[in-house]
Structures are given as C-alpha cells and as structure tokens.
Amino acid sequence: MFVKKVDAREYEPKDKHRVIFETFDSLKTGEKMELTNDHDPKPLHYQMLAEMEGQFQWEYLEEGPEVWRVSIGKKIDG
C-alpha cells in the first residue's frame, strides 16, 4: 500500500525532482510512495543512489512504453 503518490507528469520539469524528494523525505520508515512518469525515471534512481544509498527500495511496477510506475520505499529515517 502506498502512503503517497506523485504523478510527475503533472509538474514542470524543473519541479519534478524537488517534489519527488520532498515526498520521499516525508515518508516514515517502512512507508512507500508510488511515482508515475512518462519516461523511465532512471536518472532519478541514479541521483537517489548517489545521495541516499541504502536508504530506499526501488521497484518498477510498470515499465512503459507510455507510463512508468515505481514503488519507492523508505528503509531508514534519514
């Protein structure tokens, strides 16, 4: 079950990562958010790996070609 959902398609490109990170930061340990996007959010995944390695779980729920959905879970309070 997802505590929060972010549909990145609703935001301007300059705001997407900020909104996603703010949403992730608001999660408690063990909670998950669902991210929906119109392209593979692999750059976001790499950014999270660089900045928060070990603090999150990433699982693709749907992998295009039109819509990508990802479950992002918080592993530890950070």
N, CA and C atoms as an extended XYZ file, in Angstrom:
234
Properties=species:S:1:pos:R:3:atomname:S:1:resname:S:1:resid:I:1 pbc="F F F"
N         0.842       -1.181        0.000 N   MET     1
C         0.000        0.000        0.000 CA  MET     1
C         0.888        1.245        0.000 C   MET     1
N         0.491        2.220       -0.791 N   PHE     2
C         1.277        3.439       -0.906 CA  PHE     2
C         0.687        4.526       -0.025 C   PHE     2
N         1.553        5.162        0.740 N   VAL     3
C         1.129        6.251        1.602 CA  VAL     3
C         0.912        7.509        0.772 C   VAL     3
N         1.774        7.704       -0.221 N   LYS     4
C         1.700        8.894       -1.064 CA  LYS     4
C         1.942        8.507       -2.505 C   LYS     4
N         1.394        9.323       -3.400 N   LYS     5
C         1.603        9.123       -4.833 CA  LYS     5
C         2.027       10.443       -5.452 C   LYS     5
N         2.980       10.352       -6.368 N   VAL     6
C         3.421       11.517       -7.132 CA  VAL     6
C         3.295       11.170       -8.607 C   VAL     6
N         2.526       11.972       -9.319 N   ASP     7
C         2.432       11.836      -10.765 CA  ASP     7
C         3.302       12.945      -11.357 C   ASP     7
N         4.530       12.585      -11.722 N   ALA     8
C         5.498       13.576      -12.199 CA  ALA     8
C         5.038       14.266      -13.476 C   ALA     8
N         4.104       13.673      -14.180 N   ARG     9
C         3.603       14.271      -15.414 CA  ARG     9
C         2.857       15.575      -15.140 C   ARG     9
N         2.456       15.793      -13.903 N   GLU    10
C         1.692       16.985      -13.537 CA  GLU    10
C         2.571       18.191      -13.223 C   GLU    10
N         3.892       18.003      -13.174 N   TYR    11
C         4.804       19.067      -12.755 CA  TYR    11
C         5.700       19.523      -13.899 C   TYR    11
N         6.122       20.767      -13.805 N   GLU    12
C         7.114       21.293      -14.730 CA  GLU    12
C         8.425       20.535      -14.523 C   GLU    12
N         9.211       20.335      -15.585 N   PRO    13
C        10.477       19.600      -15.435 CA  PRO    13
C        11.362       20.123      -14.302 C   PRO    13
N        11.413       21.431      -14.127 N   LYS    14
C        12.281       21.999      -13.087 CA  LYS    14
C        11.814       21.665      -11.673 C   LYS    14
N        10.561       21.252      -11.507 N   ASP    15
C         9.997       20.981      -10.182 CA  ASP    15
C         9.909       19.503       -9.837 C   ASP    15
N        10.042       18.637      -10.825 N   LYS    16
C         9.783       17.213      -10.611 CA  LYS    16
C        10.628       16.598       -9.507 C   LYS    16
N        11.951       16.714       -9.592 N   HIS    17
C        12.810       16.065       -8.607 CA  HIS    17
C        12.592       16.653       -7.217 C   HIS    17
N        12.385       17.947       -7.135 N   ARG    18
C        12.141       18.580       -5.829 CA  ARG    18
C        10.898       17.980       -5.181 C   ARG    18
N         9.814       17.880       -5.933 N   VAL    19
C         8.564       17.328       -5.397 CA  VAL    19
C         8.759       15.872       -4.989 C   VAL    19
N         9.443       15.102       -5.807 N   ILE    20
C         9.665       13.694       -5.507 CA  ILE    20
C        10.497       13.541       -4.236 C   ILE    20
N        11.582       14.310       -4.110 N   PHE    21
C        12.422       14.224       -2.916 CA  PHE    21
C        11.686       14.698       -1.674 C   PHE    21
N        10.888       15.754       -1.784 N   GLU    22
C        10.110       16.225       -0.637 CA  GLU    22
C         9.107       15.160       -0.199 C   GLU    22
N         8.489       14.502       -1.155 N   THR    23
C         7.536       13.444       -0.834 CA  THR    23
C         8.250       12.281       -0.171 C   THR    23
N         9.387       11.871       -0.720 N   PHE    24
C        10.155       10.783       -0.117 CA  PHE    24
C        10.581       11.147        1.299 C   PHE    24
N        11.059       12.364        1.489 N   ASP    25
C        11.509       12.796        2.812 CA  ASP    25
C        10.391       12.766        3.844 C   ASP    25
N         9.145       12.936        3.397 N   SER    26
C         8.014       12.951        4.332 CA  SER    26
C         7.570       11.545        4.745 C   SER    26
N         8.107       10.516        4.079 N   LEU    27
C         7.752        9.143        4.432 CA  LEU    27
C         8.398        8.744        5.749 C   LEU    27
N         7.724        7.856        6.462 N   LYS    28
C         8.293        7.245        7.659 CA  LYS    28
C         8.926        5.920        7.253 C   LYS    28
N         9.791        5.399        8.088 N   THR    29
C        10.433        4.112        7.822 CA  THR    29
C         9.382        3.061        7.506 C   THR    29
N         9.589        2.336        6.418 N   GLY    30
C         8.688        1.269        6.013 CA  GLY    30
C         7.564        1.715        5.096 C   GLY    30
N         7.369        3.018        4.952 N   GLU    31
C         6.319        3.512        4.066 CA  GLU    31
C         6.826        3.569        2.633 C   GLU    31
N         5.866        3.542        1.696 N   LYS    32
C         6.205        3.583        0.275 CA  LYS    32
C         5.415        4.669       -0.422 C   LYS    32
N         6.027        5.197       -1.461 N   MET    33
C         5.343        6.122       -2.356 CA  MET    33
C         5.314        5.493       -3.737 C   MET    33
N         4.355        5.923       -4.534 N   GLU    34
C         4.290        5.478       -5.919 CA  GLU    34
C         4.579        6.662       -6.812 C   GLU    34
N         5.542        6.500       -7.698 N   LEU    35
C         5.901        7.523       -8.676 CA  LEU    35
C         5.393        7.089      -10.037 C   LEU    35
N         4.694        7.990      -10.709 N   THR    36
C         4.234        7.765      -12.074 CA  THR    36
C         4.917        8.789      -12.959 C   THR    36
N         5.413        8.341      -14.115 N   ASN    37
C         6.132        9.241      -15.006 CA  ASN    37
C         5.880        8.837      -16.459 C   ASN    37
N         6.203        9.746      -17.379 N   ASP    38
C         6.011        9.462      -18.807 CA  ASP    38
C         7.292        8.973      -19.476 C   ASP    38
N         8.339        8.766      -18.693 N   HIS    39
C         9.587        8.192      -19.197 CA  HIS    39
C        10.257        7.436      -18.049 C   HIS    39
N        11.226        6.623      -18.380 N   ASP    40
C        11.931        5.843      -17.369 CA  ASP    40
C        12.640        6.801      -16.406 C   ASP    40
N        12.337        6.732      -15.106 N   PRO    41
C        12.969        7.644      -14.154 CA  PRO    41
C        14.351        7.180      -13.703 C   PRO    41
N        15.063        6.505      -14.571 N   LYS    42
C        16.399        6.006      -14.231 CA  LYS    42
C        17.351        7.108      -13.746 C   LYS    42
N        17.341        8.331      -14.343 N   PRO    43
C        18.212        9.389      -13.799 CA  PRO    43
C        17.897        9.716      -12.331 C   PRO    43
N        16.628        9.679      -11.971 N   LEU    44
C        16.246        9.890      -10.572 CA  LEU    44
C        16.803        8.768       -9.703 C   LEU    44
N        16.709        7.552      -10.191 N   HIS    45
C        17.242        6.410       -9.441 CA  HIS    45
C        18.739        6.587       -9.197 C   HIS    45
N        19.462        6.995      -10.217 N   TYR    46
C        20.908        7.222      -10.052 CA  TYR    46
C        21.184        8.346       -9.063 C   TYR    46
N        20.398        9.395       -9.111 N   GLN    47
C        20.568       10.504       -8.167 CA  GLN    47
C        20.313       10.025       -6.736 C   GLN    47
N        19.269        9.236       -6.552 N   MET    48
C        18.973        8.726       -5.214 CA  MET    48
C        20.080        7.786       -4.737 C   MET    48
N        20.618        6.959       -5.635 N   LEU    49
C        21.728        6.090       -5.256 CA  LEU    49
C        22.927        6.906       -4.793 C   LEU    49
N        23.208        8.002       -5.488 N   ALA    50
C        24.356        8.838       -5.151 CA  ALA    50
C        24.155        9.564       -3.822 C   ALA    50
N        22.931        9.994       -3.559 N   GLU    51
C        22.670       10.830       -2.387 CA  GLU    51
C        22.126       10.062       -1.187 C   GLU    51
N        21.507        8.899       -1.418 N   MET    52
C        20.820        8.198       -0.326 CA  MET    52
C        21.004        6.689       -0.392 C   MET    52
N        22.138        6.235       -0.814 N   GLU    53
C        22.340        4.802       -0.962 CA  GLU    53
C        22.022        4.080        0.345 C   GLU    53
N        21.258        3.000        0.241 N   GLY    54
C        20.898        2.206        1.402 CA  GLY    54
C        19.683        2.710        2.167 C   GLY    54
N        19.128        3.835        1.762 N   GLN    55
C        18.010        4.418        2.487 CA  GLN    55
C        16.669        4.186        1.810 C   GLN    55
N        16.685        3.575        0.632 N   PHE    56
C        15.433        3.409       -0.103 CA  PHE    56
C        15.408        2.080       -0.842 C   PHE    56
N        14.211        1.670       -1.204 N   GLN    57
C        13.970        0.483       -2.015 CA  GLN    57
C        13.279        0.967       -3.283 C   GLN    57
N        13.684        0.455       -4.436 N   TRP    58
C        13.178        0.883       -5.741 CA  TRP    58
C        12.662       -0.337       -6.486 C   TRP    58
N        11.397       -0.310       -6.886 N   GLU    59
C        10.837       -1.440       -7.613 CA  GLU    59
C         9.939       -0.933       -8.733 C   GLU    59
N        10.264       -1.338       -9.957 N   TYR    60
C         9.406       -0.977      -11.086 CA  TYR    60
C         8.098       -1.755      -10.997 C   TYR    60
N         6.980       -1.050      -11.172 N   LEU    61
C         5.657       -1.661      -11.206 CA  LEU    61
C         5.130       -1.732      -12.634 C   LEU    61
N         5.560       -0.770      -13.451 N   GLU    62
C         5.169       -0.698      -14.859 CA  GLU    62
C         6.317       -0.021      -15.603 C   GLU    62
N         6.722       -0.590      -16.733 N   GLU    63
C         7.901       -0.091      -17.447 CA  GLU    63
C         7.588        0.270      -18.885 C   GLU    63
N         6.741        1.285      -19.061 N   GLY    64
C         6.486        1.860      -20.364 CA  GLY    64
C         5.704        0.962      -21.295 C   GLY    64
N         5.602        1.361      -22.526 N   PRO    65
C         6.327        2.462      -23.168 CA  PRO    65
C         5.702        3.846      -22.937 C   PRO    65
N         4.464        3.906      -22.476 N   GLU    66
C         3.794        5.200      -22.270 CA  GLU    66
C         3.916        5.689      -20.824 C   GLU    66
N         3.815        4.749      -19.888 N   VAL    67
C         3.785        5.097      -18.466 CA  VAL    67
C         4.764        4.213      -17.704 C   VAL    67
N         5.491        4.833      -16.796 N   TRP    68
C         6.361        4.111      -15.874 CA  TRP    68
C         5.824        4.371      -14.474 C   TRP    68
N         5.738        3.304      -13.684 N   ARG    69
C         5.334        3.421      -12.289 CA  ARG    69
C         6.385        2.726      -11.433 C   ARG    69
N         6.774        3.400      -10.340 N   VAL    70
C         7.822        2.880       -9.472 CA  VAL    70
C         7.362        2.972       -8.024 C   VAL    70
N         7.612        1.916       -7.282 N   SER    71
C         7.431        1.929       -5.835 CA  SER    71
C         8.761        2.333       -5.219 C   SER    71
N         8.736        3.374       -4.384 N   ILE    72
C         9.947        3.832       -3.700 CA  ILE    72
C         9.654        3.773       -2.203 C   ILE    72
N        10.360        2.887       -1.520 N   GLY    73
C        10.141        2.695       -0.089 CA  GLY    73
C        11.276        3.257        0.739 C   GLY    73
N        10.931        3.766        1.921 N   LYS    74
C        11.936        4.325        2.828 CA  LYS    74
C        12.412        3.238        3.771 C   LYS    74
N        13.717        2.993        3.761 N   LYS    75
C        14.281        1.919        4.560 CA  LYS    75
C        14.691        2.388        5.953 C   LYS    75
N        15.189        3.622        6.077 N   ILE    76
C        15.608        4.131        7.381 CA  ILE    76
C        15.239        5.595        7.486 C   ILE    76
N        15.092        6.086        8.699 N   ASP    77
C        14.882        7.521        8.868 CA  ASP    77
C        16.168        8.225        8.514 C   ASP    77
N        16.041        9.302        7.759 N   GLY    78
C        17.265        9.966        7.320 CA  GLY    78
C        17.173       11.442        7.323 C   GLY    78
